Amino acid sequence: MDSKPRVLVLGLDPYRVPGPWDPEPVATGIQAGMADFAAHGVAAETCLVGLDGSDDIEAVVTAALTAQPWECVVVGGGIRRADEESGLFETVINLVRRHAPDAAIAFNSTPDDTYHAAARWLTPPRDA
């Protein structure tokens, strides 16, 4: 059995967020953040949803949450900070509570500090 802690990172797909903006810096930050998990021996997966109407967000997030047990679920800043999407943040938190009740919930500051957000909650603590 694999003893690596498992982390699920929930966030917005930067390529499917409407508006005039450059998604590349966020996509690059997500890649860097995910690379940190591998470097620290932590199994991590992303579940990135779009705000372009192409996802049933509740179904996509529920499927990710129920795919396996998670030690920690990181809720990305895009979900938390989208003022016009405050209902999305509430939905995601309630889905985590319902479908991964034993997982710690963490919040990152930027896409590239996602590992450090999760590491605060992993037992035993990983070298953050």
DSSP file with accessible surface (Angstrom, degrees, kcal/mol):
  #  RESIDUE AA STRUCTURE BP1 BP2  ACC     N-H-->O    O-->H-N    N-H-->O    O-->H-N    TCO  KAPPA ALPHA  PHI   PSI    X-CA   Y-CA   Z-CA
    1    1 A M              0   0  225      0, 0.0     2,-0.4     0, 0.0     0, 0.0   0.000 360.0 360.0 360.0 138.9    0.0    0.0    0.0
    2    2 A D        -     0   0   97      1,-0.1     0, 0.0     2,-0.0     0, 0.0  -0.601 360.0-167.0 -76.9 124.9    1.3    3.5   -0.9
    3    3 A S        +     0   0  112     -2,-0.4    -1,-0.1     2,-0.1     3,-0.1   0.353  46.7 121.2 -96.1   5.1    1.9    5.5    2.3
    4    4 A K  S    S-     0   0   94      1,-0.1    38,-0.1    38,-0.0    37,-0.1  -0.458  71.3-111.3 -65.2 138.8    2.3    8.8    0.5
    5    5 A P        -     0   0   10      0, 0.0    38,-1.8     0, 0.0     2,-0.5  -0.396  31.1-134.1 -65.3 150.2   -0.2   11.4    1.7
    6    6 A R  E     -a   43   0A  52     36,-0.2    65,-2.5    -3,-0.1    66,-1.4  -0.948  22.0-174.0-114.7 129.5   -2.8   12.3   -0.9
    7    7 A V  E     -ab  44  72A   0     36,-2.5    38,-2.2    -2,-0.5     2,-0.5  -0.967  11.2-156.8-124.9 135.1   -3.8   15.9   -1.7
    8    8 A L  E     -ab  45  73A   1     64,-2.2    66,-2.9    -2,-0.4     2,-0.6  -0.948   8.6-156.0-109.0 129.3   -6.5   17.1   -4.0
    9    9 A V  E     -ab  46  74A  11     36,-2.9    38,-2.8    -2,-0.5     2,-0.5  -0.934   7.3-164.6-108.4 115.6   -6.1   20.6   -5.3
   10   10 A L  E     +ab  47  75A   1     64,-3.2    66,-3.2    -2,-0.6     2,-0.3  -0.875  29.5 129.0 -99.5 130.3   -9.4   22.3   -6.4
   11   11 A G  E     -a   48   0A   7     36,-2.2    38,-2.6    -2,-0.5     2,-0.4  -0.940  55.4 -74.3-162.0-176.4   -9.1   25.4   -8.5
   12   12 A L  E     -a   49   0A  23     -2,-0.3    38,-0.2    36,-0.3    66,-0.1  -0.750  41.3-120.1 -93.1 139.3  -10.2   27.2  -11.6
   13   13 A D    >   -     0   0   34     36,-3.1     3,-2.2    -2,-0.4    38,-0.3  -0.691  22.1-148.7 -74.4 113.3   -8.8   26.2  -15.0
   14   14 A P  G >  S+     0   0    5      0, 0.0     3,-0.8     0, 0.0    -1,-0.2   0.773  94.5  57.4 -62.3 -21.3   -7.1   29.4  -16.0
   15   15 A Y  G 3  S+     0   0  123      1,-0.2    35,-0.1     8,-0.1    -2,-0.0   0.557 107.0  48.8 -84.0  -7.5   -7.8   28.7  -19.7
   16   16 A R  G <  S+     0   0   57     -3,-2.2    35,-2.2    33,-0.2    36,-0.5  -0.062  80.5 107.8-123.5  31.3  -11.6   28.6  -19.0
   17   17 A V    <   -     0   0   35     -3,-0.8     4,-0.1    33,-0.2    35,-0.1  -0.954  69.9-127.4-105.9 117.4  -12.0   31.8  -17.0
   18   18 A P        +     0   0   84      0, 0.0    -2,-0.1     0, 0.0    34,-0.0  -0.211  61.7  66.9 -63.3 155.8  -13.8   34.4  -19.1
   19   19 A G  S    S-     0   0   52      2,-0.1     2,-1.3     1,-0.0    -2,-0.1  -0.330  91.1 -64.2 121.5 162.3  -12.4   37.8  -19.5
   20   20 A P  S    S+     0   0  140      0, 0.0     2,-0.3     0, 0.0    -1,-0.0  -0.672  84.1 114.8 -83.5  95.0   -9.5   39.6  -21.1
   21   21 A W        -     0   0  105     -2,-1.3    -4,-0.1    -4,-0.1    -2,-0.1  -0.985  68.3-105.4-155.9 163.4   -6.6   38.3  -19.2
   22   22 A D        -     0   0   98     -2,-0.3     4,-0.4     1,-0.1    -7,-0.1  -0.824  24.5-171.5 -96.9 111.0   -3.4   36.2  -19.7
   23   23 A P     >  +     0   0   25      0, 0.0     4,-2.6     0, 0.0     3,-0.3   0.679  67.0  87.6 -76.5 -14.5   -3.9   32.6  -18.2
   24   24 A E  H  > S+     0   0   94      1,-0.2     4,-2.9     2,-0.2     5,-0.3   0.875  83.4  51.5 -57.7 -46.7   -0.2   31.7  -18.7
   25   25 A P  H  > S+     0   0   83      0, 0.0     4,-2.1     0, 0.0    -1,-0.2   0.913 114.0  45.1 -59.7 -37.9    1.2   33.0  -15.4
   26   26 A V  H  > S+     0   0   44     -4,-0.4     4,-2.6    -3,-0.3    -2,-0.2   0.934 113.0  50.1 -69.9 -43.2   -1.5   31.1  -13.4
   27   27 A A  H  X S+     0   0    8     -4,-2.6     4,-2.2     1,-0.2    -1,-0.2   0.918 111.6  48.9 -60.8 -41.6   -1.0   27.9  -15.5
   28   28 A T  H  X S+     0   0   79     -4,-2.9     4,-2.3    -5,-0.2    -1,-0.2   0.908 110.5  51.1 -64.0 -40.9    2.8   28.2  -14.9
   29   29 A G  H  X S+     0   0   11     -4,-2.1     4,-2.7    -5,-0.3    -2,-0.2   0.899 108.3  51.8 -63.8 -39.4    2.2   28.7  -11.2
   30   30 A I  H  X S+     0   0   33     -4,-2.6     4,-2.6     2,-0.2     5,-0.2   0.939 109.9  49.2 -62.7 -45.4   -0.1   25.7  -11.0
   31   31 A Q  H  X S+     0   0  138     -4,-2.2     4,-2.1     1,-0.2    -2,-0.2   0.918 112.3  48.0 -60.2 -43.1    2.6   23.5  -12.7
   32   32 A A  H  X S+     0   0   44     -4,-2.3     4,-1.5     2,-0.2    -1,-0.2   0.918 111.5  50.4 -64.3 -42.9    5.2   24.8  -10.3
   33   33 A G  H  X S+     0   0    0     -4,-2.7     4,-1.0     1,-0.2    -2,-0.2   0.915 111.0  48.1 -62.2 -41.5    3.0   24.1   -7.3
   34   34 A M  H  X S+     0   0   41     -4,-2.6     4,-1.4     1,-0.2     3,-0.4   0.875 105.9  58.2 -69.0 -34.4    2.3   20.6   -8.4
   35   35 A A  H  X S+     0   0   58     -4,-2.1     4,-2.4     1,-0.2    -1,-0.2   0.860  99.1  60.4 -62.6 -33.7    6.0   19.9   -9.0
   36   36 A D  H  X S+     0   0   49     -4,-1.5     4,-1.4     1,-0.2    -1,-0.2   0.865 100.0  55.2 -61.8 -37.7    6.6   20.8   -5.3
   37   37 A F  H ><>S+     0   0    2     -4,-1.0     5,-2.8    -3,-0.4     3,-0.5   0.954 109.7  45.6 -59.4 -49.6    4.3   17.9   -4.2
   38   38 A A  H ><5S+     0   0   75     -4,-1.4     3,-1.6     1,-0.2    -2,-0.2   0.909 109.6  55.0 -61.0 -41.1    6.3   15.4   -6.3
   39   39 A A  H 3<5S+     0   0   80     -4,-2.4    -1,-0.2     1,-0.3    -2,-0.2   0.784 111.8  44.7 -63.5 -26.4    9.6   16.8   -4.9
   40   40 A H  T <<5S-     0   0   44     -4,-1.4    -1,-0.3    -3,-0.5    -2,-0.2   0.267 117.9-109.4-101.4   8.5    8.4   16.3   -1.4
   41   41 A G  T < 5S+     0   0   29     -3,-1.6     2,-0.5     1,-0.2    -3,-0.2   0.805  72.3 137.9  72.0  29.7    7.0   12.8   -2.0
   42   42 A V      < -     0   0    3     -5,-2.8     2,-0.4    -6,-0.2    -1,-0.2  -0.933  52.4-132.2-112.2 127.5    3.4   13.8   -1.7
   43   43 A A  E     +a    6   0A  34    -38,-1.8   -36,-2.5    -2,-0.5     2,-0.4  -0.649  37.0 172.2 -76.7 126.4    0.8   12.4   -4.2
   44   44 A A  E     -a    7   0A  28     -2,-0.4     2,-0.3   -38,-0.2   -36,-0.2  -0.995  16.8-173.4-140.4 145.8   -1.3   15.2   -5.5
   45   45 A E  E     -a    8   0A  97    -38,-2.2   -36,-2.9    -2,-0.4     2,-0.3  -0.951  16.9-134.4-132.5 154.2   -4.0   15.6   -8.2
   46   46 A T  E     -a    9   0A  61     -2,-0.3     2,-0.4   -38,-0.2   -36,-0.2  -0.816   9.9-167.5-107.5 151.7   -5.7   18.7   -9.5
   47   47 A C  E     -a   10   0A  12    -38,-2.8   -36,-2.2    -2,-0.3     2,-0.5  -0.905  19.0-178.2-131.8  99.1   -9.4   19.2  -10.2
   48   48 A L  E     -a   11   0A  46     -2,-0.4     2,-0.3   -38,-0.2   -36,-0.3  -0.911   4.3-167.2-106.2 126.2   -9.6   22.4  -12.3
   49   49 A V  E     -a   12   0A   1    -38,-2.6   -36,-3.1    -2,-0.5     2,-0.3  -0.779  14.0-126.5-111.8 156.5  -13.1   23.6  -13.3
   50   50 A G        -     0   0    1     -2,-0.3     5,-0.3   -38,-0.2     3,-0.3  -0.704   6.6-154.1-101.2 153.0  -14.1   26.3  -15.8
   51   51 A L  S    S+     0   0   34    -35,-2.2   -34,-0.1   -38,-0.3    -1,-0.1   0.171  79.3  92.3-102.6  13.9  -16.3   29.3  -15.4
   52   52 A D  S    S-     0   0   80    -36,-0.5    -1,-0.2   -35,-0.1   -35,-0.1   0.331 106.5-104.7 -91.3   7.1  -17.1   29.2  -19.1
   53   53 A G  S    S+     0   0   71     -3,-0.3    -2,-0.1   -37,-0.1    -1,-0.0   0.474  93.8 111.9  86.9   2.3  -20.2   27.1  -18.5
   54   54 A S        +     0   0   72    -38,-0.1     2,-0.4     2,-0.0    -3,-0.1   0.586  66.9  64.4 -85.9  -9.1  -18.6   23.9  -19.9
   55   55 A D  S    S-     0   0   44     -5,-0.3     2,-1.2     4,-0.0     3,-0.1  -0.899  70.5-139.8-116.0 145.0  -18.6   22.1  -16.5
   56   56 A D     >  -     0   0  110     -2,-0.4     4,-2.6     1,-0.2     5,-0.2  -0.859  34.1-166.1 -88.4  90.9  -21.2   20.9  -14.1
   57   57 A I  H  > S+     0   0   34     -2,-1.2     4,-2.8     1,-0.2     5,-0.3   0.893  79.1  51.7 -56.5 -43.4  -18.9   22.1  -11.4
   58   58 A E  H  > S+     0   0   99      1,-0.2     4,-2.4     2,-0.2    -1,-0.2   0.932 113.2  45.1 -61.7 -42.3  -20.7   20.3   -8.6
   59   59 A A  H  > S+     0   0   49      2,-0.2     4,-2.4     1,-0.2    -2,-0.2   0.917 114.1  48.7 -67.9 -41.9  -20.5   16.9  -10.4
   60   60 A V  H  X S+     0   0   51     -4,-2.6     4,-1.9     2,-0.2    -2,-0.2   0.936 115.1  43.9 -64.8 -46.1  -16.9   17.4  -11.4
   61   61 A V  H  X S+     0   0    2     -4,-2.8     4,-2.7    -5,-0.2     5,-0.2   0.924 113.0  51.8 -67.2 -41.8  -15.8   18.4   -7.9
   62   62 A T  H  X S+     0   0   31     -4,-2.4     4,-2.1    -5,-0.3    -2,-0.2   0.924 108.5  51.5 -60.4 -43.8  -17.9   15.6   -6.3
   63   63 A A  H  X S+     0   0   59     -4,-2.4     4,-0.6     1,-0.2    -1,-0.2   0.916 112.2  46.4 -60.5 -42.0  -16.3   13.0   -8.7
   64   64 A A  H >< S+     0   0   20     -4,-1.9     3,-0.7     1,-0.2     4,-0.4   0.919 112.4  49.9 -66.3 -42.9  -12.8   14.2   -7.7
   65   65 A L  H 3< S+     0   0    2     -4,-2.7     3,-0.4     1,-0.2    -1,-0.2   0.832 115.3  42.8 -65.8 -32.3  -13.6   14.2   -4.0
   66   66 A T  H 3< S+     0   0   81     -4,-2.1    -1,-0.2    -5,-0.2    -2,-0.2   0.452  88.0  90.9 -95.8   1.0  -15.0   10.7   -4.1
   67   67 A A  S << S-     0   0   69     -3,-0.7    -1,-0.2    -4,-0.6    -2,-0.1   0.818 107.5 -26.7 -65.5 -31.3  -12.3    9.2   -6.3
   68   68 A Q  S    S-     0   0   61     -4,-0.4    -1,-0.2    -3,-0.4     2,-0.2  -0.961  82.8 -70.8-169.0 167.9  -10.2    8.2   -3.3
   69   69 A P        -     0   0   91      0, 0.0     2,-0.4     0, 0.0    31,-0.1  -0.515  47.8-156.0 -70.9 143.3   -9.6    9.2    0.3
   70   70 A W        -     0   0   12     -2,-0.2   -63,-0.2    -5,-0.1     3,-0.1  -0.958  20.3-159.1-121.5 138.7   -7.7   12.5    0.7
   71   71 A E  S    S+     0   0   72    -65,-2.5    33,-2.4    -2,-0.4     2,-0.3   0.774  85.5  11.3 -81.0 -28.7   -5.6   13.7    3.6
   72   72 A C  E     -bc   7 104A   0    -66,-1.4   -64,-2.2    31,-0.3     2,-0.5  -0.993  59.3-157.8-150.6 142.9   -5.9   17.3    2.5
   73   73 A V  E     -bc   8 105A   0     31,-2.9    33,-2.6    -2,-0.3     2,-0.5  -0.994  14.4-155.5-120.9 121.8   -8.0   19.3    0.0
   74   74 A V  E     -bc   9 106A   0    -66,-2.9   -64,-3.2    -2,-0.5     2,-0.7  -0.876   3.5-154.1 -98.4 126.3   -6.6   22.6   -1.1
   75   75 A V  E     -bc  10 107A   0     31,-2.7    33,-0.7    -2,-0.5   -64,-0.2  -0.903  23.1-130.6-101.6 115.4   -9.1   25.2   -2.3
   76   76 A G    >>  -     0   0    7    -66,-3.2     4,-1.6    -2,-0.7     3,-0.6  -0.175  14.8-112.5 -69.4 159.4   -7.4   27.6   -4.7
   77   77 A G  H 3> S+     0   0    9      1,-0.2     4,-3.0     2,-0.2     5,-0.2   0.781 110.9  64.3 -62.0 -32.5   -7.6   31.3   -4.6
   78   78 A G  H 3> S+     0   0   37      1,-0.2     4,-1.0     2,-0.2    -1,-0.2   0.918 106.3  44.7 -60.2 -40.2   -9.6   31.6   -7.8
   79   79 A I  H <4 S+     0   0    1     -3,-0.6    10,-0.3   -69,-0.2    -1,-0.2   0.903 119.4  42.3 -69.1 -38.7  -12.5   29.8   -6.2
   80   80 A R  H  < S+     0   0   56     -4,-1.6    -2,-0.2     1,-0.2    -1,-0.2   0.821 118.3  42.3 -78.0 -31.4  -12.2   31.8   -3.0
   81   81 A R  H  < S+     0   0  142     -4,-3.0     2,-1.4    -5,-0.2    -1,-0.2   0.514  75.4 109.6-101.2  -5.8  -11.6   35.3   -4.4
   82   82 A A    ><  -     0   0   17     -4,-1.0     3,-2.3    -5,-0.2     7,-0.2  -0.581  52.1-165.1 -74.1  95.1  -14.0   35.4   -7.4
   83   83 A D  G >  S+     0   0  144     -2,-1.4     3,-1.1     1,-0.3    -1,-0.2   0.872  87.0  49.9 -51.5 -43.1  -16.4   38.0   -5.8
   84   84 A E  G 3  S+     0   0  148      1,-0.3    -1,-0.3    -3,-0.1     3,-0.2   0.590 111.0  53.2 -74.6  -5.4  -19.2   37.3   -8.3
   85   85 A E  G X>  +     0   0   65     -3,-2.3     4,-1.4     1,-0.1     3,-1.1  -0.050  62.7 127.9-117.2  31.1  -18.7   33.6   -7.6
   86   86 A S  H <> S+     0   0   74     -3,-1.1     4,-2.1     1,-0.3     5,-0.2   0.859  73.7  59.7 -60.6 -29.2  -19.1   33.5   -3.8
   87   87 A G  H 3> S+     0   0   36      1,-0.2     4,-2.6     2,-0.2    -1,-0.3   0.852  99.7  56.9 -64.4 -32.7  -21.7   30.8   -4.2
   88   88 A L  H <> S+     0   0   14     -3,-1.1     4,-2.8     2,-0.2     5,-0.2   0.935 105.4  50.0 -63.2 -45.2  -19.1   28.7   -5.9
   89   89 A F  H  X S+     0   0   63     -4,-1.4     4,-2.6   -10,-0.3     5,-0.2   0.946 111.9  47.6 -59.3 -47.0  -16.8   28.9   -2.8
   90   90 A E  H  X S+     0   0  120     -4,-2.1     4,-2.4     1,-0.2    -1,-0.2   0.924 112.1  50.2 -61.0 -43.4  -19.7   27.9   -0.5
   91   91 A T  H  X S+     0   0   53     -4,-2.6     4,-2.4     1,-0.2    -2,-0.2   0.939 111.3  48.1 -60.2 -47.2  -20.6   25.0   -2.8
   92   92 A V  H  X S+     0   0    0     -4,-2.8     4,-2.5     2,-0.2     5,-0.2   0.931 111.6  49.1 -62.6 -45.2  -17.1   23.7   -2.9
   93   93 A I  H  X S+     0   0   40     -4,-2.6     4,-2.6     1,-0.2    -1,-0.2   0.927 112.6  47.9 -62.0 -42.3  -16.5   23.9    0.8
   94   94 A N  H  X S+     0   0   62     -4,-2.4     4,-2.2    -5,-0.2    -1,-0.2   0.877 110.2  52.3 -69.0 -33.1  -19.8   22.1    1.5
   95   95 A L  H  X S+     0   0    2     -4,-2.4     4,-3.1    -5,-0.2     5,-0.3   0.917 110.3  48.4 -65.8 -42.4  -18.9   19.4   -1.1
   96   96 A V  H  X S+     0   0    1     -4,-2.5     4,-2.5     2,-0.2     7,-0.2   0.947 112.1  49.2 -61.4 -46.0  -15.6   18.9    0.7
   97   97 A R  H  < S+     0   0  161     -4,-2.6    -2,-0.2    -5,-0.2    -1,-0.2   0.901 118.1  40.3 -60.5 -39.3  -17.3   18.7    4.0
   98   98 A R  H  < S+     0   0  137     -4,-2.2    -2,-0.2    -5,-0.2    -1,-0.2   0.910 126.9  29.0 -77.1 -44.4  -19.8   16.2    2.7
   99   99 A H  H  < S+     0   0   60     -4,-3.1    -3,-0.2     1,-0.2    -2,-0.2   0.586 131.7  29.4-100.8 -13.6  -17.6   14.0    0.5
  100  100 A A    ><  +     0   0   10     -4,-2.5     3,-1.8    -5,-0.3    -1,-0.2  -0.380  67.4 156.8-138.8  59.0  -14.2   14.2    2.2
  101  101 A P  T 3  S+     0   0   93      0, 0.0    -1,-0.1     0, 0.0    -4,-0.1   0.725  73.7  51.7 -64.5 -20.8  -15.1   14.7    5.8
  102  102 A D  T 3  S+     0   0  159     -3,-0.1     2,-0.3   -32,-0.1    -5,-0.1   0.521  89.9  99.7 -91.4  -5.9  -11.8   13.4    7.1
  103  103 A A  S <  S-     0   0   14     -3,-1.8   -31,-0.3    -7,-0.2   -32,-0.2  -0.596  74.1-124.1 -82.7 140.6   -9.6   15.6    4.9
  104  104 A A  E     -c   72   0A  25    -33,-2.4   -31,-2.9    -2,-0.3     2,-0.5  -0.481  24.2-133.7 -71.2 152.1   -8.0   18.8    6.2
  105  105 A I  E     -c   73   0A  55    -33,-0.2     2,-0.3    -2,-0.1   -31,-0.2  -0.955  27.2-178.9-112.0 129.0   -9.0   21.9    4.2
  106  106 A A  E     -c   74   0A   1    -33,-2.6   -31,-2.7    -2,-0.5     2,-0.4  -0.889  16.6-148.8-126.5 157.9   -6.2   24.2    3.2
  107  107 A F  E     -c   75   0A  81     -2,-0.3     2,-0.2   -33,-0.2   -31,-0.2  -0.994  12.1-149.5-128.1 129.3   -6.0   27.5    1.3
  108  108 A N        -     0   0    9    -33,-0.7     6,-0.1    -2,-0.4     4,-0.0  -0.481  10.2-147.0 -90.8 164.9   -3.1   28.6   -0.8
  109  109 A S  S    S+     0   0   69      1,-0.4    -1,-0.1    -2,-0.2     5,-0.0   0.774  84.4   4.5 -95.0 -39.4   -2.0   32.2   -1.4
  110  110 A T  S >  S-     0   0   62    -81,-0.1     3,-1.7     1,-0.1    -1,-0.4  -0.943  81.2-104.3-139.5 161.4   -0.7   31.7   -4.9
  111  111 A P  G >  S+     0   0   42      0, 0.0     3,-1.0     0, 0.0    -1,-0.1   0.855 118.7  54.4 -58.6 -31.9   -0.7   28.7   -7.3
  112  112 A D  G 3  S+     0   0   82      1,-0.2     3,-0.2     2,-0.1     4,-0.2   0.538 102.5  56.0 -85.3  -0.9    3.0   28.1   -6.7
  113  113 A D  G <> S+     0   0   34     -3,-1.7     4,-1.8     1,-0.1    -1,-0.2   0.206  72.3 110.8-108.8  20.5    2.6   27.8   -2.9
  114  114 A T  H <> S+     0   0    6     -3,-1.0     4,-2.2     1,-0.2     5,-0.2   0.890  73.8  54.0 -62.5 -40.9    0.0   25.1   -3.0
  115  115 A Y  H  > S+     0   0    0      1,-0.2     4,-3.1     2,-0.2    -1,-0.2   0.943 107.4  51.0 -58.9 -45.5    2.3   22.4   -1.5
  116  116 A H  H  > S+     0   0   68      1,-0.2     4,-1.1     2,-0.2    -1,-0.2   0.869 107.4  53.7 -63.8 -33.8    3.1   24.6    1.5
  117  117 A A  H  < S+     0   0    0     -4,-1.8     3,-0.4     1,-0.2     4,-0.3   0.943 114.3  41.1 -64.4 -45.7   -0.6   25.2    2.1
  118  118 A A  H >X S+     0   0    0     -4,-2.2     3,-2.4     1,-0.2     4,-0.7   0.895 106.1  64.0 -68.4 -39.3   -1.2   21.4    2.2
  119  119 A A  H >< S+     0   0    4     -4,-3.1     3,-0.6     1,-0.3     7,-0.5   0.786  89.9  67.6 -59.5 -27.4    2.0   20.7    4.1
  120  120 A R  T 3< S+     0   0  149     -4,-1.1    -1,-0.3    -3,-0.4    -2,-0.2   0.746 110.5  35.6 -61.5 -21.3    0.7   22.6    7.1
  121  121 A W  T <4 S+     0   0  142     -3,-2.4     2,-0.3    -4,-0.3    -1,-0.2   0.449  90.3 106.8-114.5  -4.0   -2.0   19.9    7.5
  122  122 A L    <<  -     0   0    3     -4,-0.7     4,-0.2    -3,-0.6   -50,-0.0  -0.608  69.5-115.1 -82.8 139.1   -0.2   16.7    6.6
  123  123 A T  S    S+     0   0  131     -2,-0.3    -2,-0.0     2,-0.1    -3,-0.0  -0.971 103.6  30.8-119.4 127.8    0.7   14.3    9.4
  124  124 A P  S    S-     0   0   84      0, 0.0    -1,-0.1     0, 0.0    -3,-0.1   0.630 112.9-110.2 -69.7 155.3    3.5   13.8   10.0
  125  125 A P        -     0   0  107      0, 0.0     2,-0.2     0, 0.0    -2,-0.1  -0.243  29.7-138.1 -56.2 137.6    4.5   17.3    8.9
  126  126 A R        -     0   0   76     -7,-0.5     2,-1.1    -4,-0.2    -4,-0.1  -0.615  38.0 -83.4 -90.9 157.6    6.5   17.3    5.7
  127  127 A D              0   0  118     -2,-0.2    -1,-0.1     1,-0.2    -8,-0.1  -0.469 360.0 360.0 -64.7  98.4    9.4   19.6    5.3
  128  128 A A              0   0   81     -2,-1.1    -1,-0.2    -9,-0.1   -12,-0.1  -0.090 360.0 360.0 -84.3 360.0    7.6   22.8    4.3
